[in-house]
């Protein structure tokens, strides 16, 4: 996957069947610093949404399975239980 980032306060993923794999990150604080997180089944990883990241190559015969998500906040007035004034 090509390096990308997300326009949310936080992003993350949960590895379901992701061994052996890795996710590559570019530090949001040190622009040239790269680091990796090894895929481990059952591991959840969260990071600042603007962090550039990509998945490493997958050469297995079975598909890699992960659940990716973004976390943001709705304005209070958008909440279904918010009473209109």
PDB file with one MODEL, atoms N, CA, C and O in Angstrom:
MODEL        1
ATOM      1  N   UNK A   1       0.836  -1.172   0.000  1.00  0.00           N
ATOM      2  CA  UNK A   1       0.000   0.000   0.000  1.00  0.00           C
ATOM      3  C   UNK A   1       0.886   1.242   0.000  1.00  0.00           C
ATOM      4  O   UNK A   1       1.908   1.287   0.684  1.00  0.00           O
ATOM      5  N   UNK A   2       0.493   2.222  -0.756  1.00  0.00           N
ATOM      6  CA  UNK A   2       1.257   3.469  -0.822  1.00  0.00           C
ATOM      7  C   UNK A   2       1.147   4.230   0.508  1.00  0.00           C
ATOM      8  O   UNK A   2       0.126   4.156   1.192  1.00  0.00           O
ATOM      9  N   UNK A   3       2.207   4.957   0.860  1.00  0.00           N
ATOM     10  CA  UNK A   3       2.140   5.770   2.082  1.00  0.00           C
ATOM     11  C   UNK A   3       0.988   6.771   1.999  1.00  0.00           C
ATOM     12  O   UNK A   3       0.747   7.375   0.954  1.00  0.00           O
ATOM     13  N   UNK A   4       0.293   6.933   3.100  1.00  0.00           N
ATOM     14  CA  UNK A   4      -0.830   7.855   3.173  1.00  0.00           C
ATOM     15  C   UNK A   4      -1.055   8.262   4.627  1.00  0.00           C
ATOM     16  O   UNK A   4      -0.440   7.704   5.535  1.00  0.00           O
ATOM     17  N   UNK A   5      -1.936   9.231   4.841  1.00  0.00           N
ATOM     18  CA  UNK A   5      -2.318   9.651   6.186  1.00  0.00           C
ATOM     19  C   UNK A   5      -3.822   9.914   6.164  1.00  0.00           C
ATOM     20  O   UNK A   5      -4.457   9.827   5.113  1.00  0.00           O
ATOM     21  N   UNK A   6      -4.383  10.234   7.322  1.00  0.00           N
ATOM     22  CA  UNK A   6      -5.821  10.453   7.441  1.00  0.00           C
ATOM     23  C   UNK A   6      -6.079  11.791   8.119  1.00  0.00           C
ATOM     24  O   UNK A   6      -5.313  12.211   8.987  1.00  0.00           O
ATOM     25  N   UNK A   7      -7.152  12.455   7.726  1.00  0.00           N
ATOM     26  CA  UNK A   7      -7.505  13.761   8.284  1.00  0.00           C
ATOM     27  C   UNK A   7      -8.444  13.602   9.482  1.00  0.00           C
ATOM     28  O   UNK A   7      -9.512  14.213   9.527  1.00  0.00           O
ATOM     29  N   UNK A   8      -8.044  12.788  10.434  1.00  0.00           N
ATOM     30  CA  UNK A   8      -8.788  12.567  11.671  1.00  0.00           C
ATOM     31  C   UNK A   8      -7.827  12.745  12.835  1.00  0.00           C
ATOM     32  O   UNK A   8      -6.614  12.634  12.652  1.00  0.00           O
ATOM     33  N   UNK A   9      -8.339  13.017  14.022  1.00  0.00           N
ATOM     34  CA  UNK A   9      -7.425  13.152  15.160  1.00  0.00           C
ATOM     35  C   UNK A   9      -6.613  11.886  15.426  1.00  0.00           C
ATOM     36  O   UNK A   9      -5.436  11.969  15.775  1.00  0.00           O
ATOM     37  N   UNK A  10      -7.233  10.716  15.265  1.00  0.00           N
ATOM     38  CA  UNK A  10      -6.540   9.445  15.492  1.00  0.00           C
ATOM     39  C   UNK A  10      -6.942   8.439  14.435  1.00  0.00           C
ATOM     40  O   UNK A  10      -8.056   8.485  13.914  1.00  0.00           O
ATOM     41  N   UNK A  11      -6.040   7.536  14.121  1.00  0.00           N
ATOM     42  CA  UNK A  11      -6.306   6.413  13.233  1.00  0.00           C
ATOM     43  C   UNK A  11      -5.774   5.160  13.901  1.00  0.00           C
ATOM     44  O   UNK A  11      -5.017   5.232  14.869  1.00  0.00           O
ATOM     45  N   UNK A  12      -6.172   4.019  13.380  1.00  0.00           N
ATOM     46  CA  UNK A  12      -5.670   2.785  13.957  1.00  0.00           C
ATOM     47  C   UNK A  12      -6.092   1.578  13.165  1.00  0.00           C
ATOM     48  O   UNK A  12      -6.777   1.681  12.147  1.00  0.00           O
ATOM     49  N   UNK A  13      -5.669   0.426  13.653  1.00  0.00           N
ATOM     50  CA  UNK A  13      -6.062  -0.839  13.040  1.00  0.00           C
ATOM     51  C   UNK A  13      -5.953  -1.959  14.059  1.00  0.00           C
ATOM     52  O   UNK A  13      -5.220  -1.865  15.044  1.00  0.00           O
ATOM     53  N   UNK A  14      -6.699  -3.013  13.796  1.00  0.00           N
ATOM     54  CA  UNK A  14      -6.661  -4.221  14.602  1.00  0.00           C
ATOM     55  C   UNK A  14      -6.233  -5.347  13.675  1.00  0.00           C
ATOM     56  O   UNK A  14      -6.870  -5.584  12.649  1.00  0.00           O
ATOM     57  N   UNK A  15      -5.163  -6.040  14.029  1.00  0.00           N
ATOM     58  CA  UNK A  15      -4.669  -7.156  13.219  1.00  0.00           C
ATOM     59  C   UNK A  15      -5.461  -8.411  13.564  1.00  0.00           C
ATOM     60  O   UNK A  15      -5.508  -8.821  14.724  1.00  0.00           O
ATOM     61  N   UNK A  16      -6.077  -9.014  12.567  1.00  0.00           N
ATOM     62  CA  UNK A  16      -6.847 -10.243  12.760  1.00  0.00           C
ATOM     63  C   UNK A  16      -6.007 -11.437  12.312  1.00  0.00           C
ATOM     64  O   UNK A  16      -5.704 -12.323  13.112  1.00  0.00           O
ATOM     65  N   UNK A  17      -5.636 -11.460  11.045  1.00  0.00           N
ATOM     66  CA  UNK A  17      -4.719 -12.462  10.481  1.00  0.00           C
ATOM     67  C   UNK A  17      -3.647 -11.673   9.750  1.00  0.00           C
ATOM     68  O   UNK A  17      -3.771 -11.412   8.553  1.00  0.00           O
ATOM     69  N   UNK A  18      -2.605 -11.298  10.458  1.00  0.00           N
ATOM     70  CA  UNK A  18      -1.625 -10.368   9.892  1.00  0.00           C
ATOM     71  C   UNK A  18      -0.185 -10.775  10.169  1.00  0.00           C
ATOM     72  O   UNK A  18       0.716  -9.939  10.099  1.00  0.00           O
ATOM     73  N   UNK A  19       0.040 -12.023  10.475  1.00  0.00           N
ATOM     74  CA  UNK A  19       1.414 -12.487  10.734  1.00  0.00           C
ATOM     75  C   UNK A  19       1.880 -13.312   9.546  1.00  0.00           C
ATOM     76  O   UNK A  19       1.130 -14.193   9.125  1.00  0.00           O
ATOM     77  N   UNK A  20       3.018 -13.104   8.993  1.00  0.00           N
ATOM     78  CA  UNK A  20       3.989 -12.060   9.303  1.00  0.00           C
ATOM     79  C   UNK A  20       3.761 -10.850   8.411  1.00  0.00           C
ATOM     80  O   UNK A  20       3.694 -10.993   7.190  1.00  0.00           O
ATOM     81  N   UNK A  21       3.643  -9.703   8.974  1.00  0.00           N
ATOM     82  CA  UNK A  21       3.536  -8.468   8.197  1.00  0.00           C
ATOM     83  C   UNK A  21       4.055  -7.323   9.054  1.00  0.00           C
ATOM     84  O   UNK A  21       4.425  -7.512  10.213  1.00  0.00           O
ATOM     85  N   UNK A  22       4.076  -6.146   8.468  1.00  0.00           N
ATOM     86  CA  UNK A  22       4.494  -4.983   9.234  1.00  0.00           C
ATOM     87  C   UNK A  22       3.836  -3.743   8.657  1.00  0.00           C
ATOM     88  O   UNK A  22       3.468  -3.697   7.483  1.00  0.00           O
ATOM     89  N   UNK A  23       3.697  -2.737   9.515  1.00  0.00           N
ATOM     90  CA  UNK A  23       3.225  -1.431   9.089  1.00  0.00           C
ATOM     91  C   UNK A  23       4.380  -0.465   9.278  1.00  0.00           C
ATOM     92  O   UNK A  23       5.006  -0.429  10.337  1.00  0.00           O
ATOM     93  N   UNK A  24       4.655   0.311   8.252  1.00  0.00           N
ATOM     94  CA  UNK A  24       5.750   1.277   8.292  1.00  0.00           C
ATOM     95  C   UNK A  24       5.182   2.656   8.586  1.00  0.00           C
ATOM     96  O   UNK A  24       4.178   3.058   7.998  1.00  0.00           O
ATOM     97  N   UNK A  25       5.818   3.371   9.486  1.00  0.00           N
ATOM     98  CA  UNK A  25       5.377   4.699   9.891  1.00  0.00           C
ATOM     99  C   UNK A  25       6.505   5.710   9.708  1.00  0.00           C
ATOM    100  O   UNK A  25       7.683   5.385   9.856  1.00  0.00           O
ATOM    101  N   UNK A  26       6.118   6.941   9.384  1.00  0.00           N
ATOM    102  CA  UNK A  26       7.047   8.071   9.407  1.00  0.00           C
ATOM    103  C   UNK A  26       6.671   8.872  10.646  1.00  0.00           C
ATOM    104  O   UNK A  26       5.512   9.249  10.816  1.00  0.00           O
ATOM    105  N   UNK A  27       7.628   9.127  11.495  1.00  0.00           N
ATOM    106  CA  UNK A  27       7.372   9.833  12.745  1.00  0.00           C
ATOM    107  C   UNK A  27       6.703  11.180  12.475  1.00  0.00           C
ATOM    108  O   UNK A  27       7.161  11.933  11.617  1.00  0.00           O
ATOM    109  N   UNK A  28       5.616  11.492  13.203  1.00  0.00           N
ATOM    110  CA  UNK A  28       4.998  12.814  13.029  1.00  0.00           C
ATOM    111  C   UNK A  28       5.822  13.930  13.670  1.00  0.00           C
ATOM    112  O   UNK A  28       5.533  15.108  13.457  1.00  0.00           O
ATOM    113  N   UNK A  29       6.847  13.575  14.454  1.00  0.00           N
ATOM    114  CA  UNK A  29       7.653  14.579  15.146  1.00  0.00           C
ATOM    115  C   UNK A  29       9.027  14.762  14.514  1.00  0.00           C
ATOM    116  O   UNK A  29       9.551  15.875  14.488  1.00  0.00           O
ATOM    117  N   UNK A  30       9.608  13.695  14.010  1.00  0.00           N
ATOM    118  CA  UNK A  30      10.920  13.738  13.355  1.00  0.00           C
ATOM    119  C   UNK A  30      10.716  13.295  11.910  1.00  0.00           C
ATOM    120  O   UNK A  30      10.609  12.097  11.647  1.00  0.00           O
ATOM    121  N   UNK A  31      10.661  14.226  10.979  1.00  0.00           N
ATOM    122  CA  UNK A  31      10.235  13.954   9.606  1.00  0.00           C
ATOM    123  C   UNK A  31      10.995  12.827   8.916  1.00  0.00           C
ATOM    124  O   UNK A  31      10.417  12.123   8.088  1.00  0.00           O
ATOM    125  N   UNK A  32      12.253  12.640   9.226  1.00  0.00           N
ATOM    126  CA  UNK A  32      13.019  11.621   8.505  1.00  0.00           C
ATOM    127  C   UNK A  32      13.106  10.304   9.253  1.00  0.00           C
ATOM    128  O   UNK A  32      13.710   9.355   8.752  1.00  0.00           O
ATOM    129  N   UNK A  33      12.520  10.222  10.434  1.00  0.00           N
ATOM    130  CA  UNK A  33      12.590   8.999  11.219  1.00  0.00           C
ATOM    131  C   UNK A  33      11.487   8.029  10.802  1.00  0.00           C
ATOM    132  O   UNK A  33      10.305   8.374  10.810  1.00  0.00           O
ATOM    133  N   UNK A  34      11.889   6.815  10.438  1.00  0.00           N
ATOM    134  CA  UNK A  34      10.950   5.762  10.065  1.00  0.00           C
ATOM    135  C   UNK A  34      10.987   4.667  11.116  1.00  0.00           C
ATOM    136  O   UNK A  34      12.034   4.403  11.707  1.00  0.00           O
ATOM    137  N   UNK A  35       9.850   4.031  11.351  1.00  0.00           N
ATOM    138  CA  UNK A  35       9.828   2.891  12.258  1.00  0.00           C
ATOM    139  C   UNK A  35       8.745   1.920  11.801  1.00  0.00           C
ATOM    140  O   UNK A  35       7.853   2.296  11.040  1.00  0.00           O
ATOM    141  N   UNK A  36       8.821   0.682  12.258  1.00  0.00           N
ATOM    142  CA  UNK A  36       7.860  -0.340  11.873  1.00  0.00           C
ATOM    143  C   UNK A  36       7.213  -0.948  13.106  1.00  0.00           C
ATOM    144  O   UNK A  36       7.790  -0.958  14.194  1.00  0.00           O
ATOM    145  N   UNK A  37       6.000  -1.457  12.910  1.00  0.00           N
ATOM    146  CA  UNK A  37       5.290  -2.213  13.936  1.00  0.00           C
ATOM    147  C   UNK A  37       4.970  -3.569  13.318  1.00  0.00           C
ATOM    148  O   UNK A  37       4.308  -3.646  12.283  1.00  0.00           O
ATOM    149  N   UNK A  38       5.441  -4.631  13.955  1.00  0.00           N
ATOM    150  CA  UNK A  38       5.206  -5.980  13.448  1.00  0.00           C
ATOM    151  C   UNK A  38       3.736  -6.354  13.589  1.00  0.00           C
ATOM    152  O   UNK A  38       3.102  -6.047  14.599  1.00  0.00           O
ATOM    153  N   UNK A  39       3.203  -7.017  12.572  1.00  0.00           N
ATOM    154  CA  UNK A  39       1.840  -7.519  12.650  1.00  0.00           C
ATOM    155  C   UNK A  39       1.766  -8.646  13.669  1.00  0.00           C
ATOM    156  O   UNK A  39       2.538  -9.602  13.602  1.00  0.00           O
ATOM    157  N   UNK A  40       0.855  -8.535  14.595  1.00  0.00           N
ATOM    158  CA  UNK A  40       0.649  -9.570  15.603  1.00  0.00           C
ATOM    159  C   UNK A  40      -0.854  -9.743  15.744  1.00  0.00           C
ATOM    160  O   UNK A  40      -1.563  -8.792  16.072  1.00  0.00           O
ATOM    161  N   UNK A  41      -1.341 -10.945  15.498  1.00  0.00           N
ATOM    162  CA  UNK A  41      -2.775 -11.195  15.576  1.00  0.00           C
ATOM    163  C   UNK A  41      -3.310 -10.775  16.937  1.00  0.00           C
ATOM    164  O   UNK A  41      -2.747 -11.132  17.972  1.00  0.00           O
ATOM    165  N   UNK A  42      -4.403 -10.011  16.930  1.00  0.00           N
ATOM    166  CA  UNK A  42      -5.007  -9.516  18.156  1.00  0.00           C
ATOM    167  C   UNK A  42      -4.464  -8.184  18.623  1.00  0.00           C
ATOM    168  O   UNK A  42      -4.965  -7.639  19.606  1.00  0.00           O
ATOM    169  N   UNK A  43      -3.463  -7.637  17.961  1.00  0.00           N
ATOM    170  CA  UNK A  43      -2.860  -6.360  18.368  1.00  0.00           C
ATOM    171  C   UNK A  43      -3.657  -5.199  17.771  1.00  0.00           C
ATOM    172  O   UNK A  43      -3.999  -5.206  16.589  1.00  0.00           O
ATOM    173  N   UNK A  44      -3.947  -4.199  18.614  1.00  0.00           N
ATOM    174  CA  UNK A  44      -4.548  -2.956  18.142  1.00  0.00           C
ATOM    175  C   UNK A  44      -3.491  -1.865  18.218  1.00  0.00           C
ATOM    176  O   UNK A  44      -2.781  -1.739  19.216  1.00  0.00           O
ATOM    177  N   UNK A  45      -3.395  -1.089  17.163  1.00  0.00           N
ATOM    178  CA  UNK A  45      -2.432   0.008  17.089  1.00  0.00           C
ATOM    179  C   UNK A  45      -3.204   1.284  16.797  1.00  0.00           C
ATOM    180  O   UNK A  45      -4.005   1.328  15.864  1.00  0.00           O
ATOM    181  N   UNK A  46      -2.965   2.329  17.598  1.00  0.00           N
ATOM    182  CA  UNK A  46      -3.555   3.648  17.350  1.00  0.00           C
ATOM    183  C   UNK A  46      -2.421   4.659  17.222  1.00  0.00           C
ATOM    184  O   UNK A  46      -1.371   4.512  17.849  1.00  0.00           O
ATOM    185  N   UNK A  47      -2.644   5.696  16.398  1.00  0.00           N
ATOM    186  CA  UNK A  47      -1.604   6.690  16.155  1.00  0.00           C
ATOM    187  C   UNK A  47      -2.252   7.994  15.714  1.00  0.00           C
ATOM    188  O   UNK A  47      -3.407   7.991  15.288  1.00  0.00           O
ATOM    189  N   UNK A  48      -1.532   9.113  15.807  1.00  0.00           N
ATOM    190  CA  UNK A  48      -2.087  10.387  15.334  1.00  0.00           C
ATOM    191  C   UNK A  48      -2.483  10.278  13.865  1.00  0.00           C
ATOM    192  O   UNK A  48      -1.729   9.748  13.049  1.00  0.00           O
ATOM    193  N   UNK A  49      -3.676  10.784  13.533  1.00  0.00           N
ATOM    194  CA  UNK A  49      -4.222  10.620  12.192  1.00  0.00           C
ATOM    195  C   UNK A  49      -3.359  11.151  11.062  1.00  0.00           C
ATOM    196  O   UNK A  49      -3.422  10.622   9.953  1.00  0.00           O
ATOM    197  N   UNK A  50      -2.567  12.164  11.301  1.00  0.00           N
ATOM    198  CA  UNK A  50      -1.727  12.727  10.247  1.00  0.00           C
ATOM    199  C   UNK A  50      -0.439  11.982  10.012  1.00  0.00           C
ATOM    200  O   UNK A  50       0.372  12.404   9.188  1.00  0.00           O
ATOM    201  N   UNK A  51      -0.223  10.881  10.715  1.00  0.00           N
ATOM    202  CA  UNK A  51       1.018  10.106  10.580  1.00  0.00           C
ATOM    203  C   UNK A  51       1.027   9.349   9.255  1.00  0.00           C
ATOM    204  O   UNK A  51       0.112   8.578   8.969  1.00  0.00           O
ATOM    205  N   UNK A  52       2.064   9.572   8.447  1.00  0.00           N
ATOM    206  CA  UNK A  52       2.208   8.834   7.182  1.00  0.00           C
ATOM    207  C   UNK A  52       2.518   7.377   7.501  1.00  0.00           C
ATOM    208  O   UNK A  52       3.350   7.089   8.361  1.00  0.00           O
ATOM    209  N   UNK A  53       1.846   6.456   6.807  1.00  0.00           N
ATOM    210  CA  UNK A  53       2.041   5.033   7.058  1.00  0.00           C
ATOM    211  C   UNK A  53       1.713   4.223   5.808  1.00  0.00           C
ATOM    212  O   UNK A  53       1.056   4.706   4.886  1.00  0.00           O
ATOM    213  N   UNK A  54       2.182   2.991   5.803  1.00  0.00           N
ATOM    214  CA  UNK A  54       1.934   2.060   4.697  1.00  0.00           C
ATOM    215  C   UNK A  54       2.158   0.653   5.210  1.00  0.00           C
ATOM    216  O   UNK A  54       2.845   0.449   6.211  1.00  0.00           O
ATOM    217  N   UNK A  55       1.578  -0.313   4.523  1.00  0.00           N
ATOM    218  CA  UNK A  55       1.827  -1.704   4.883  1.00  0.00           C
ATOM    219  C   UNK A  55       3.013  -2.228   4.083  1.00  0.00           C
ATOM    220  O   UNK A  55       3.259  -1.808   2.952  1.00  0.00           O
ATOM    221  N   UNK A  56       3.733  -3.149   4.694  1.00  0.00           N
ATOM    222  CA  UNK A  56       4.831  -3.811   4.004  1.00  0.00           C
ATOM    223  C   UNK A  56       4.290  -4.866   3.055  1.00  0.00           C
ATOM    224  O   UNK A  56       3.081  -5.093   3.012  1.00  0.00           O
ATOM    225  N   UNK A  57       5.153  -5.509   2.300  1.00  0.00           N
ATOM    226  CA  UNK A  57       4.709  -6.540   1.353  1.00  0.00           C
ATOM    227  C   UNK A  57       4.086  -7.736   2.068  1.00  0.00           C
ATOM    228  O   UNK A  57       4.467  -8.069   3.190  1.00  0.00           O
ATOM    229  N   UNK A  58       3.137  -8.367   1.415  1.00  0.00           N
ATOM    230  CA  UNK A  58       2.477  -9.577   1.922  1.00  0.00           C
ATOM    231  C   UNK A  58       2.653 -10.656   0.875  1.00  0.00           C
ATOM    232  O   UNK A  58       2.112 -10.546  -0.226  1.00  0.00           O
ATOM    233  N   UNK A  59       3.404 -11.701   1.203  1.00  0.00           N
ATOM    234  CA  UNK A  59       3.711 -12.757   0.236  1.00  0.00           C
ATOM    235  C   UNK A  59       3.077 -14.091   0.594  1.00  0.00           C
ATOM    236  O   UNK A  59       3.461 -15.128   0.054  1.00  0.00           O
ATOM    237  N   UNK A  60       2.111 -14.070   1.498  1.00  0.00           N
ATOM    238  CA  UNK A  60       1.458 -15.300   1.932  1.00  0.00           C
ATOM    239  C   UNK A  60       0.342 -15.679   0.953  1.00  0.00           C
ATOM    240  O   UNK A  60      -0.130 -14.837   0.189  1.00  0.00           O
ATOM    241  N   UNK A  61      -0.076 -16.949   0.981  1.00  0.00           N
ATOM    242  CA  UNK A  61      -1.153 -17.390   0.093  1.00  0.00           C
ATOM    243  C   UNK A  61      -2.525 -16.995   0.626  1.00  0.00           C
ATOM    244  O   UNK A  61      -3.443 -16.764  -0.161  1.00  0.00           O
ATOM    245  N   UNK A  62      -2.684 -16.913   1.934  1.00  0.00           N
ATOM    246  CA  UNK A  62      -3.952 -16.497   2.537  1.00  0.00           C
ATOM    247  C   UNK A  62      -3.981 -14.969   2.624  1.00  0.00           C
ATOM    248  O   UNK A  62      -2.927 -14.337   2.701  1.00  0.00           O
ATOM    249  N   UNK A  63      -5.174 -14.374   2.611  1.00  0.00           N
ATOM    250  CA  UNK A  63      -5.245 -12.911   2.692  1.00  0.00           C
ATOM    251  C   UNK A  63      -4.853 -12.384   4.074  1.00  0.00           C
ATOM    252  O   UNK A  63      -5.088 -13.034   5.092  1.00  0.00           O
ATOM    253  N   UNK A  64      -4.266 -11.219   4.087  1.00  0.00           N
ATOM    254  CA  UNK A  64      -4.013 -10.512   5.345  1.00  0.00           C
ATOM    255  C   UNK A  64      -5.337  -9.853   5.730  1.00  0.00           C
ATOM    256  O   UNK A  64      -5.997  -9.238   4.892  1.00  0.00           O
ATOM    257  N   UNK A  65      -5.719  -9.985   6.993  1.00  0.00           N
ATOM    258  CA  UNK A  65      -6.992  -9.422   7.456  1.00  0.00           C
ATOM    259  C   UNK A  65      -6.717  -8.469   8.614  1.00  0.00           C
ATOM    260  O   UNK A  65      -6.134  -8.850   9.629  1.00  0.00           O
ATOM    261  N   UNK A  66      -7.143  -7.238   8.441  1.00  0.00           N
ATOM    262  CA  UNK A  66      -7.061  -6.247   9.511  1.00  0.00           C
ATOM    263  C   UNK A  66      -8.275  -5.330   9.386  1.00  0.00           C
ATOM    264  O   UNK A  66      -8.885  -5.219   8.323  1.00  0.00           O
ATOM    265  N   UNK A  67      -8.607  -4.682  10.492  1.00  0.00           N
ATOM    266  CA  UNK A  67      -9.721  -3.743  10.517  1.00  0.00           C
ATOM    267  C   UNK A  67      -9.127  -2.369  10.816  1.00  0.00           C
ATOM    268  O   UNK A  67      -8.568  -2.144  11.890  1.00  0.00           O
ATOM    269  N   UNK A  68      -9.254  -1.459   9.859  1.00  0.00           N
ATOM    270  CA  UNK A  68      -8.713  -0.108  10.028  1.00  0.00           C
ATOM    271  C   UNK A  68      -9.842   0.840  10.416  1.00  0.00           C
ATOM    272  O   UNK A  68     -10.996   0.641  10.037  1.00  0.00           O
ATOM    273  N   UNK A  69      -9.487   1.881  11.183  1.00  0.00           N
ATOM    274  CA  UNK A  69     -10.507   2.836  11.618  1.00  0.00           C
ATOM    275  C   UNK A  69      -9.890   4.204  11.846  1.00  0.00           C
ATOM    276  O   UNK A  69      -8.681   4.340  12.033  1.00  0.00           O
ATOM    277  N   UNK A  70     -10.748   5.213  11.826  1.00  0.00           N
ATOM    278  CA  UNK A  70     -10.389   6.588  12.137  1.00  0.00           C
ATOM    279  C   UNK A  70     -11.279   7.047  13.284  1.00  0.00           C
ATOM    280  O   UNK A  70     -12.444   6.657  13.359  1.00  0.00           O
ATOM    281  N   UNK A  71     -10.741   7.868  14.174  1.00  0.00           N
ATOM    282  CA  UNK A  71     -11.478   8.340  15.337  1.00  0.00           C
ATOM    283  C   UNK A  71     -11.563   9.859  15.292  1.00  0.00           C
ATOM    284  O   UNK A  71     -10.549  10.549  15.190  1.00  0.00           O
ATOM    285  N   UNK A  72     -12.770  10.360  15.370  1.00  0.00           N
ATOM    286  CA  UNK A  72     -13.000  11.795  15.408  1.00  0.00           C
ATOM    287  C   UNK A  72     -14.118  12.087  16.392  1.00  0.00           C
ATOM    288  O   UNK A  72     -14.649  11.169  17.017  1.00  0.00           O
ATOM    289  N   UNK A  73     -14.472  13.320  16.535  1.00  0.00           N
ATOM    290  CA  UNK A  73     -15.545  13.725  17.441  1.00  0.00           C
ATOM    291  C   UNK A  73     -16.595  14.496  16.667  1.00  0.00           C
ATOM    292  O   UNK A  73     -16.274  15.317  15.808  1.00  0.00           O
ATOM    293  N   UNK A  74     -17.848  14.224  16.978  1.00  0.00           N
ATOM    294  CA  UNK A  74     -18.941  14.986  16.398  1.00  0.00           C
ATOM    295  C   UNK A  74     -19.199  16.210  17.268  1.00  0.00           C
ATOM    296  O   UNK A  74     -19.014  16.147  18.483  1.00  0.00           O
ATOM    297  N   UNK A  75     -19.615  17.307  16.680  1.00  0.00           N
ATOM    298  CA  UNK A  75     -20.002  18.451  17.509  1.00  0.00           C
ATOM    299  C   UNK A  75     -21.150  18.041  18.435  1.00  0.00           C
ATOM    300  O   UNK A  75     -21.984  17.220  18.054  1.00  0.00           O
ATOM    301  N   UNK A  76     -21.200  18.584  19.606  1.00  0.00           N
ATOM    302  CA  UNK A  76     -22.228  18.221  20.578  1.00  0.00           C
ATOM    303  C   UNK A  76     -23.624  18.336  19.986  1.00  0.00           C
ATOM    304  O   UNK A  76     -24.481  17.499  20.270  1.00  0.00           O
ATOM    305  N   UNK A  77     -23.867  19.335  19.183  1.00  0.00           N
ATOM    306  CA  UNK A  77     -25.195  19.529  18.603  1.00  0.00           C
ATOM    307  C   UNK A  77     -25.569  18.435  17.610  1.00  0.00           C
ATOM    308  O   UNK A  77     -26.741  18.316  17.253  1.00  0.00           O
ATOM    309  N   UNK A  78     -24.602  17.627  17.149  1.00  0.00           N
ATOM    310  CA  UNK A  78     -24.875  16.542  16.207  1.00  0.00           C
ATOM    311  C   UNK A  78     -25.233  15.246  16.907  1.00  0.00           C
ATOM    312  O   UNK A  78     -25.686  14.304  16.256  1.00  0.00           O
ATOM    313  N   UNK A  79     -25.042  15.173  18.214  1.00  0.00           N
ATOM    314  CA  UNK A  79     -25.319  13.946  18.952  1.00  0.00           C
ATOM    315  C   UNK A  79     -26.827  13.711  18.980  1.00  0.00           C
ATOM    316  O   UNK A  79     -27.576  14.650  19.249  1.00  0.00           O
ATOM    317  N   UNK A  80     -27.307  12.473  18.708  1.00  0.00           N
ATOM    318  CA  UNK A  80     -28.735  12.209  18.645  1.00  0.00           C
ATOM    319  C   UNK A  80     -29.462  12.466  19.971  1.00  0.00           C
ATOM    320  O   UNK A  80     -30.669  12.707  19.955  1.00  0.00           O
ATOM    321  N   UNK A  81     -28.779  12.422  21.103  1.00  0.00           N
ATOM    322  CA  UNK A  81     -29.427  12.648  22.399  1.00  0.00           C
ATOM    323  C   UNK A  81     -29.342  14.102  22.846  1.00  0.00           C
ATOM    324  O   UNK A  81     -29.792  14.434  23.943  1.00  0.00           O
ATOM    325  N   UNK A  82     -28.777  14.972  22.022  1.00  0.00           N
ATOM    326  CA  UNK A  82     -28.630  16.381  22.385  1.00  0.00           C
ATOM    327  C   UNK A  82     -29.975  17.090  22.183  1.00  0.00           C
ATOM    328  O   UNK A  82     -30.532  17.061  21.086  1.00  0.00           O
ATOM    329  N   UNK A  83     -30.485  17.714  23.221  1.00  0.00           N
ATOM    330  CA  UNK A  83     -31.765  18.433  23.132  1.00  0.00           C
ATOM    331  C   UNK A  83     -31.523  19.806  22.524  1.00  0.00           C
ATOM    332  O   UNK A  83     -30.617  20.529  22.940  1.00  0.00           O
ATOM    333  N   UNK A  84     -32.328  20.155  21.550  1.00  0.00           N
ATOM    334  CA  UNK A  84     -32.224  21.476  20.906  1.00  0.00           C
ATOM    335  C   UNK A  84     -32.713  22.543  21.887  1.00  0.00           C
ATOM    336  O   UNK A  84     -33.680  22.326  22.618  1.00  0.00           O
ATOM    337  N   UNK A  85     -32.047  23.683  21.896  1.00  0.00           N
ATOM    338  CA  UNK A  85     -32.429  24.775  22.830  1.00  0.00           C
ATOM    339  C   UNK A  85     -33.580  25.565  22.267  1.00  0.00           C
ATOM    340  O   UNK A  85     -34.042  26.516  22.898  1.00  0.00           O
TER     341      UNK A  85
ENDMDL
END
